[in-house]
Amino acid sequence: MGESNTITAQTTGSPTGVWDDPWPKGHPVEGERVAIFAFDITAVDGSSSRIRTYHVSTPDRACDGPVAPPHTTPQGDTVRWLGFGTGTVVRSAEHMSGEQALMAPDESAEAMFRCQVRPDNPIPSGS
């Protein structure tokens, strides 16, 4: 399996909350098992849209399919959480000091909260 069989996932955010951070400091690490979720925005201001981000949580929270029915946020977006089972971290998020993070905040935020994950089962593109 190559890089094409991996997804980029955020280490924060889960069906229990967009800002949920279930990980102890320094985790998840390469080789660690994770639950995979997708956060889909299916409509913005009543117009059809398709924006998806992947998120990982502890493996005990793994599930497949819709986690909750789609709902509309106060901002007018229709969103839903989907479970995609489990996977393995193949590249962990970077851990850096506050000083390092301040040197390039946009790039640091991306590096500090994103990891590469190989799902156990392929994630269908149209889910």
C-alpha positions in Angstrom: 0.0 0.0 0.0 1.4 3.4 -1.0 0.7 7.0 0.1 -2.4 7.0 -2.2 -4.1 4.6 0.3 -3.8 7.1 3.1 -5.9 10.0 4.3 -4.9 13.2 6.0 -6.8 13.5 9.2 -7.1 16.1 12.0 -6.2 14.9 15.5 -8.9 17.2 17.0 -12.6 17.1 16.4 -15.0 14.1 16.8 -18.7 13.5 16.9 -18.7 14.7 20.5 -17.5 18.1 19.5 -15.6 20.0 16.8 -12.9 21.0 19.3 -12.7 17.7 21.1 -9.1 16.5 21.7 -9.2 12.9 22.9 -5.4 12.4 22.8 -2.9 12.5 25.6 0.1 14.7 24.8 2.3 13.4 22.0 -0.4 11.1 20.5 -1.5 9.6 18.2 1.9 8.3 17.1 3.1 6.3 14.1 1.7 2.8 14.3 -1.1 3.7 16.7 -4.6 2.5 16.0 -7.3 5.1 15.6 -11.0 5.5 14.9 -11.7 7.4 11.6 -14.5 9.9 11.3 -15.6 12.3 8.5 -17.2 15.7 9.1 -19.3 16.5 6.0 -20.7 19.9 5.2 -23.5 19.1 2.8 -25.1 22.5 2.4 -24.0 26.1 3.0 -26.8 28.8 3.2 -29.3 26.3 1.7 -27.1 25.6 -1.4 -25.7 22.1 -2.0 -22.1 21.8 -1.1 -19.5 19.1 -0.4 -16.8 19.8 2.0 -15.2 16.9 4.0 -12.6 16.7 6.6 -11.3 13.6 8.3 -10.7 13.3 12.0 -9.2 10.6 14.2 -10.1 9.6 17.8 -9.3 6.7 20.1 -10.0 3.3 18.6 -12.7 2.4 21.1 -14.9 5.0 19.5 -14.8 3.4 16.1 -18.1 2.9 14.2 -19.3 2.6 10.6 -21.9 4.8 9.0 -23.8 7.9 10.2 -23.1 8.8 13.8 -26.1 11.2 14.0 -28.6 12.6 11.6 -27.6 15.6 9.5 -28.4 18.9 11.3 -28.2 22.6 10.5 -25.8 24.8 12.5 -26.6 28.3 13.7 -24.4 29.5 10.8 -26.8 27.9 8.2 -24.5 24.9 7.3 -26.0 21.4 7.1 -23.4 19.0 8.6 -23.1 15.3 9.5 -20.6 13.0 11.1 -19.8 9.6 9.6 -17.8 6.8 11.0 -15.3 4.9 8.9 -14.0 2.2 11.2 -10.4 2.1 12.2 -6.9 2.6 10.7 -3.3 3.0 11.6 -1.3 6.2 11.8 1.6 6.1 9.3 2.8 9.7 9.9 2.1 11.4 13.2 1.4 15.1 13.7 4.5 17.2 14.4 5.2 18.1 18.0 6.8 21.5 18.4 7.5 24.2 21.0 5.4 27.3 21.2 8.3 29.3 19.9 8.5 27.1 16.8 4.8 27.3 16.3 4.8 31.1 16.4 7.5 31.4 13.7 4.9 30.2 11.1 1.5 29.9 12.7 -0.5 28.8 9.6 1.9 26.0 8.7 2.4 25.0 12.3 -1.3 24.6 13.0 -1.5 22.4 10.0 1.5 20.3 11.0 0.6 20.1 14.7 -3.0 18.8 14.2 -2.8 16.6 11.1 -1.5 13.1 10.6 -1.5 10.5 7.8 -3.7 7.4 8.4 -4.0 4.2 6.5 -7.7 3.0 6.8 -8.3 -0.7 7.4 -10.9 -0.6 4.6 -11.1 1.8 1.7 -13.2 4.9 2.3 -15.8 5.2 -0.5 -15.6 8.6 -2.2 -19.3 9.1 -2.4 -20.2 8.3 1.2 
